[in-house]
Structure formats: C-alpha cells, structure tokens
Amino acid sequence: MKQPQRLNFVILLVLITVNLAVFLPSMDGDFLWDDKYFISDNPYILAPHFLQNLLVTPFGGLSGMDENSIRLDRSRQFYRPFSSLSYWLDLKIWGFNPAGFHLTNILLHMINTIILYFLLLNIGFSRMASFLSSLLFSLFPFHFENVSWISGRTDLLSFLFASLSVLFFIKFLKRKNYVLLALSSCLYFFSLLSKESNIFLIVIYFFIIYLREPKFKDTVILTTPYVLSFLVWLILRSLALGSRAIVYSGRTFIDFLSTIGFYFFRLVLPFNLSFTIDSYQVFQNTFYQILGGISTLLFFASAILILIKKLKNPQNGLALFSFYLLLLPSVVIIFFSSTVTFIAWRFLYLPSALFLSYLVFILFKKIKIKAIPIAVVALLCALYAGEIYPKNKVFGNNETDFWLSFKNIEREDLIARFNIGVTYLPLDENKAMNVFNHIFSQKEHPFYKKYESKIYEDLAQYYTFKKDFEKAEKYFNKLREIRRHQSQHYYFTYANFLAFQDKISDGEKIVTEMLDLFPENHLVLFHSAIFYMLIENYEKASELLEKDYRLFPTRETLRFLKKLEEEKKNRLQT
C-alpha cells in the first residue's frame, strides 16, 4: 500500500472510530417525537402500495384517502420522498427496532464525514486540513439533532447527495467531462428529493462557472442540467402537494435578520445549547438583528463583486456568498405558517460543513507554525465532544424519560415545553400545569394560539378519561371560546365525554358525522373504533378497526384489534 493510501486508511479509521464513540449511545433510544408520525405509525410507509406512489406523496404520508383528508394533508406537508424511502428500507431491514434506524443515521453521518474529507482534498486542501475539517464536522455540537434523532435524517440524506453533487461538479471543472456534469445534476436532484434545503446550490454552481467561463452564454449552458433537475423536482412536488397557496406566518424582515444573526453567532459559539430553540427569544434579540443585517449586506456586496468580477480573492467572497445561500432556505421558512419549527439546530448541517472547512482553511493560511492550528482544532474537538456526547445519551432514552430529562424547561421552544407538560400530566398534574402556565404567559409567541388550543384539547381528554367531568367541561368551553372550528381531536374527545355520561346517542351522532366527512381517514376510523369500544359496541368497533388496518396497517391499530379480540373472548367466557 502506497504512503498516501496508508494515510487515507488511518484517517478514515479515526473518523469512523470518533463517530461511533460519540453517537452510539443514541442507539438505545426509542422512536421519539416526530419519529412516530414519520415512521413507526406512518400508515403510508406501512402500506403495501408505498413504492407505487413514492414520488407523488407528501412527506409524512397520507392520513386519509378520501377527498377531505387529502385536502387537509396537503395543507401541512413537505415533499421529501427519498427520506420516506430510507425509512421504508429501514423497516424492511430492521422491522420496528429503533436501534437499526439510529444505526442508519450514524452510518450516514459517518459517510458524509468521509465524503467531506475527499471533497476537500479535491478542492485543494492539504491532507491534514481536510482531516481536521472532517473531524470538526464529525463532532460539531449542532449535529446531535441530525444524527441522534431519527427524524433528523432528512438533512443527512440531503447532505449526502449534495456533497456528492459538489464532488462530481469539481471533477467536471477539472476534466470537462460532461458525464460528470450530468451525474452532478442528478445528485442535486436526489438532494432535493431528500430535503429542499439545498435548493440554492444551483445558484452557487452558476456563480462558480461564471467566474471561470469567459462568455455568459457558456455559463447558462453549463447550468442548464441543474435547471432541468430543479424543474422536474418542482413538477413532482406540485403533483404531491397540489397548488395550494403559501400562507404567510406574520414574521417580519427583522425576524429574518434575527434568524440569520443567530445562526452566524451560534456557529461560532456552539456551546451550552438547549435541546430546541425558542424562536420567540431569537426574534426579540437586538444583537442578532444587527449581526444579521451586517451579514446580509456582506452577502449582497459579495454577490455584486462576483458578478462584476472585481474580487482580488474570489474564494473569500464566494465562501461567504455560498454560506449565506446554503443558510437561506432554513431562514426563509419563518415566513411560512405551515412550518412547525421556525428555527432548529438540524437546519445547519450543510452550512456547518462550509463554515468549519473555511475556519480550518483560514487557520492554516494565516498561521505559519502548523502545530498551532492543529492544537486549536484539537481543543475545539474536545470542547465539541463535551457538548454533543451528553445530548446523544439523552436521545438514547425512551420517550417519557427523554422529555423528563429536560432540566431548564424555560430554555426550550414552546413545542418542546408542550410535550414536556403532556408527559408530566399523568405523573404530576401540578408540574404539568406549571409548564402549561408558562406557555400561557407568552401570549406574543408566534405559536401561542396553536398550542393554547392543543393544551386545552389534551387537558379535556385527560380529565374526560379520568372522569373528572367538571374540569373536562371547563376546557371544552375554553376551546369553544377561542375558536369557531374545532379539530378532529376535539370532536372525538367530546364524543367520548358524552358517552361517559350516558349521552351515547349524542356522542354517536358526532362520530357518524366525522365518518361521513372522512370515510377513509386513519385517525377518524381509529378513534371512531375507540368510541364504540367505550360504549361496548364491539361489532362496530371491530368493523372500523378492520377497515382501518386494511387501509393503514399501523402497529397501534393491530394492537387494538388484538385487544378487541380479547374483550370478545372475555365476554363469551362470562
């Protein structure tokens, strides 16, 4: 084996070892949070026709096959078929063993780290600089959310294809082999099918080609394969999501600048991280607003100087320009009301690779004594590992222990606080109400109205099944006061509430109306069956559960079918 090959082998062995050592603790974790919606209880992935409709189905699948259900689904979905495909493949390999899904995430991150190493070598980084950049990327604190949380995989997959696209693009620039250009554009397309976060990669390619080609016409021609890939993705996305209009979230340009500034600042100082990010606190921060404004001005200045080809050191301007563009999709989503989380650590997976690589590049370029940048990176690696390792361990818990492990609840975003409160509710009502009251105190929060309703719905359900009907009625009344149109969750909880008070015909009327509106909806069929089980109409409950399982073969439905069979046997024995 030649010396460079031996060095590569050792470097790859170190990268693999570091990744396994840091992220393996997450493998003990269960399906957490959105994992159930996207994977373990996702009726679309579990259905036999999954592959047939892969490219025209919203991410997260369909909750129903009737017209009204499809309309509701399209109003709240993204388009990421390759991410769904990866979960489907995991199910085929591992079944419902979450450890297998965690292992896939770890392997993807490991592969991404290795690709980054070879990509930097192709750009012209030294072997040491490429290795240190990849090592920092392996340990970067933000990545606990991408790797340890199964649902963070979308960014892992998107990075995988985007980085390969960049690698083949670099090889094309060196060799002028158009097969490489075609491969690069296909991989860009696959990246979009995994997650839309790399959508502006096409603009970066355009500017790089523009700096190298003497004629603008040549730049347009060489960018055309990427444009075609983008258009095909856009058409498929439209088929999956329909032509629904984007609903404005109410966020302002100042909020946009705050988000940009926050991401820039936290990339430099990624320590003492909360598990989630409270966007409300970010939007109110003047320092982030100023930093975001400066960053935005520098971005436009870089773009103009690149266009007029007046940069003395094009790599510096191009690095800032590219970083801002890679960050932009994750910032623009604050303007979309369908976005559940405005700001998240996982959004910075790809931008962090560029940031860390440029950091190492500057260290090696500016400092002549090479031992100094190596020592700086070694220190950062130690600090990064100390930040990320404990969080990976927390993701290795079951869902109850995961939420109860959050120490500083006030630091987390409103969605996390809601989940913490719901987890505490059957264990410690007072603690749960303290968490809920903290949410109620933040009326200016962008998600306040949505989660005010969700809290009331969960409290109404909790007290209904606890048979504390006075308190349950209190929260039903609050829901009626704050909104005119109620959710499916409300109607089924209220139907159960009526059934417990021997108002069975009134409850059944609600259930019948929901079945008429959503005849092939998983949640409607399932919760209708629960209602009929409560009133001991086991024949109807069995009919609905069988229909539900036939259309949406989820584990939960199968569990209740088995439970229903046991109920029938017990009745016969009695």
Long-range contacts (C-beta under 8 A, 24 or more apart in sequence): 4-127, 7-127, 8-127, 11-117, 11-127, 11-131, 11-134, 12-114, 12-117, 14-131, 14-135, 15-110, 15-113, 15-114, 15-117, 15-131, 15-134, 15-135, 15-138, 16-110, 16-114, 18-135, 18-138, 18-139, 19-106, 19-109, 19-110, 19-113, 19-138, 20-106, 20-110, 22-138, 22-139, 22-385, 22-388, 22-389, 22-392, 23-105, 23-106, 23-109, 23-147, 23-148, 23-392, 24-106, 25-389, 25-392, 25-393, 25-395, 25-396, 26-102, 26-105, 26-106, 26-147, 26-148, 26-392, 26-393, 26-395, 26-396, 27-99, 27-102, 27-103, 27-106, 27-396, 28-99, 28-396, 28-397, 29-98, 29-102, 29-148, 29-395, 29-396, 29-397, 29-398, 29-402, 30-98, 30-397, 30-398, 30-399, 31-98, 31-101, 31-150, 31-399, 32-149, 32-150, 32-151, 32-395, 32-399, 32-402, 33-149, 33-151, 33-399, 33-419, 34-151, 35-98, 35-101, 35-149, 35-150, 35-151, 38-84, 38-87, 38-151, 39-87, 39-90, 39-91, 39-101, 39-150, 39-151, 40-96, 40-98, 40-555, 41-554, 41-555, 41-556, 42-87, 42-554, 43-522, 43-551, 43-552, 43-553, 43-554, 44-84, 44-552, 45-84, 45-87, 45-88, 45-91, 46-91, 46-552, 46-553, 46-554, 47-551, 47-552, 47-553, 48-553, 50-84, 50-88, 51-88, 54-81, 54-84, 54-85, 55-81, 55-193, 55-236, 55-239, 55-240, 56-236, 56-239, 56-240, 57-81, 57-84, 57-240, 58-240, 58-241, 59-83, 59-84, 59-154, 60-84, 63-521, 63-522, 63-523, 64-518, 64-520, 64-521, 64-522, 64-523, 64-524, 65-520, 65-521, 65-551, 66-518, 66-519, 66-520, 66-521, 68-517, 68-518, 68-521, 69-518, 69-520, 69-521, 69-524, 74-241, 74-242, 74-244, 75-244, 75-338, 76-338, 77-240, 77-241, 77-338, 78-195, 78-196, 79-196, 79-236, 79-237, 79-240, 79-241, 80-154, 80-193, 80-194, 80-195, 80-196, 81-193, 81-236, 81-240, 82-157, 82-161, 82-190, 82-193, 82-194, 83-153, 83-154, 83-157, 83-194, 83-195, 86-153, 86-157, 87-153, 96-555, 98-150, 101-150, 102-148, 102-150, 104-153, 105-146, 105-147, 105-148, 105-150, 105-152, 105-153, 105-156, 106-147, 108-147, 108-153, 108-156, 108-157, 108-160, 109-138, 109-143, 109-146, 109-147, 109-156, 110-138, 111-160, 112-137, 112-156, 112-159, 112-160, 112-163, 113-137, 113-138, 115-160, 115-163, 115-164, 115-167, 116-163, 116-353, 116-357, 118-167, 119-163, 119-166, 119-167, 119-170, 120-357, 122-167, 122-170, 122-171, 123-170, 125-357, 125-360, 125-361, 126-364, 128-364, 128-370, 128-374, 129-360, 129-361, 129-364, 132-360, 132-373, 132-374, 132-377, 133-353, 133-356, 133-357, 133-359, 133-360, 133-361, 135-377, 135-381, 136-356, 136-359, 136-360, 136-377, 136-380, 136-381, 136-384, 137-352, 137-353, 137-356, 137-357, 139-381, 139-384, 139-385, 139-388, 140-270, 140-352, 140-356, 140-384, 140-388, 141-270, 141-271, 141-273, 141-345, 141-384, 141-387, 141-388, 141-391, 142-266, 142-270, 142-273, 142-345, 142-346, 142-348, 142-349, 142-352, 143-345, 143-346, 143-349, 143-352, 143-388, 144-345, 144-388, 144-391, 144-392, 144-395, 145-275, 145-344, 145-345, 145-346, 146-345, 146-346, 146-349, 147-392, 148-391, 148-392, 148-395, 148-396, 149-346, 149-395, 152-346, 154-194, 154-195, 155-195, 155-197, 155-346, 155-347, 155-349, 155-350, 156-349, 157-191, 157-194, 157-195, 158-191, 158-192, 158-194, 158-195, 158-197, 158-198, 158-349, 158-350, 159-191, 159-198, 159-349, 159-350, 159-353, 160-191, 160-194, 161-187, 161-188, 161-190, 161-191, 161-194, 162-187, 162-188, 162-191, 162-198, 162-201, 162-350, 163-353, 165-191, 165-201, 166-201, 169-205, 169-208, 173-208, 173-212, 181-222, 181-225, 182-225, 184-225, 184-226, 185-225, 185-226, 185-228, 185-229, 186-229, 188-226, 188-229, 188-230, 189-229, 189-230, 189-232, 189-233, 192-229, 192-230, 192-233, 193-233, 193-236, 196-329, 197-326, 197-329, 197-330, 197-347, 197-350, 198-326, 198-329, 198-350, 199-230, 199-329, 200-325, 200-326, 200-328, 200-329, 201-226, 201-325, 201-326, 202-226, 202-227, 202-229, 202-230, 203-325, 204-321, 204-322, 204-325, 204-326, 207-303, 207-306, 207-318, 207-321, 208-318, 210-306, 210-307, 211-306, 211-309, 211-314, 211-318, 246-336, 246-338, 247-336, 247-337, 247-338, 248-335, 248-336, 248-337, 249-334, 249-335, 249-336, 249-337, 249-339, 249-342, 249-446, 250-337, 250-446, 251-283, 251-334, 251-335, 251-342, 251-446, 254-283, 254-289, 255-283, 255-334, 256-292, 256-331, 256-332, 256-334, 256-335, 257-288, 257-289, 257-292, 257-293, 257-296, 258-282, 258-283, 258-284, 258-285, 258-288, 258-289, 258-292, 259-283, 259-288, 259-292, 259-331, 259-334, 259-342, 259-343, 260-288, 260-291, 260-292, 260-295, 260-296, 260-324, 260-327, 260-331, 261-285, 261-287, 261-288, 261-289, 261-290, 261-291, 261-292, 261-293, 261-295, 262-288, 262-292, 262-343, 263-327, 263-330, 263-331, 263-343, 263-347, 263-348, 263-351, 264-291, 264-292, 264-295, 265-291, 266-348, 267-348, 267-351, 267-352, 267-355, 270-384, 270-387, 271-383, 271-387, 272-387, 273-345, 273-387, 273-391, 274-408, 274-411, 274-412, 275-391, 275-394, 275-406, 275-412, 275-416, 276-341, 276-344, 276-412, 276-413, 276-415, 276-416, 277-341, 277-343, 277-344, 277-345, 277-413, 278-411, 278-412, 278-413, 278-414, 279-334, 279-341, 279-342, 279-343, 279-413, 279-446, 280-414, 280-442, 280-444, 280-445, 280-446, 282-343, 283-446, 295-324, 296-324, 299-324, 319-354, 319-358, 322-354, 323-351, 323-354, 323-355, 323-358, 326-350, 326-351, 326-354, 327-351, 340-415, 341-413, 341-415, 342-446, 343-413, 399-423, 409-435, 409-438, 410-438, 414-439, 414-442, 414-445, 414-447, 414-448, 414-451, 415-447, 415-451, 418-451, 418-454, 418-455, 421-455, 422-458, 425-458, 425-459, 425-462, 426-462, 449-482, 452-482, 453-479, 453-482, 453-483, 453-487, 456-482, 457-487, 457-489, 457-490, 457-493, 460-490, 460-493, 460-494, 460-497, 461-489, 461-493, 461-496, 464-493, 464-496, 464-497, 464-500, 465-496, 467-500, 469-497, 469-500, 469-501, 472-497, 473-497, 488-514, 488-518, 488-523, 488-524, 488-527, 492-527, 492-528, 492-530, 492-531, 495-531, 496-530, 496-531, 496-534, 499-531, 499-534, 499-535, 500-534, 504-535, 507-531, 507-535, 508-535, 520-551, 522-548, 522-551, 522-552, 522-554, 522-557, 525-551, 525-552, 526-556, 526-557, 526-560, 529-560, 530-560, 533-560, 533-564, 533-567, 538-564, 538-567, 538-568, 538-571, 542-568
